[in-house]
Amino acid sequence: MEKKNYNLDALTGGDTDDMELCSQYGIDPAFAYTPMINDKMFETMHESSVSDMIRAGYTKGQALELTDKYVANARERAKTILKDVK
């Protein structure tokens, strides 16, 4: 039985497999082939962005504030994209 991919790329016509994302980004494979894969990707993106910004010279507070905004915007875009996907 074929497993359904729930990542944004796959849901919008791409060919990225959920398990590829788990391997590439260190996400627990238990989230592959479930709608939670996108939430875990956003969490991973958030953690990575905060770390990168701190290394670039932002304070932790600045990094968190900016990253929270970026991730919130990305989540809203994802909702907009996914509402049109059946």
MOTAVEN-V13948 format. One record per backbone hydrogen bond with DSSP energy under -0.5 kcal/mol. CO is the residue of the C=O (numbers start at 1). NH is the residue of the N-H. If there is no record, write none. Layout:
((CO,NH) (CO,NH))
This chain:
((7,11) (8,12) (9,12) (9,14) (10,13) (17,20) (17,21) (18,22) (19,23) (20,24) (21,25) (22,26) (22,27) (28,31) (29,32) (31,34) (34,37) (35,38) (35,39) (36,40) (37,41) (38,42) (39,43) (40,44) (41,45) (42,46) (43,47) (44,48) (45,49) (46,50) (47,51) (48,52) (49,53) (50,54) (51,55) (52,56) (53,58) (54,57) (59,63) (60,64) (61,65) (62,66) (63,67) (64,68) (65,69) (66,70) (67,71) (68,72) (69,73) (70,74) (71,75) (72,76) (73,77) (74,78) (75,79) (76,80) (77,81) (78,82) (79,83) (80,84) (81,84) (82,85))
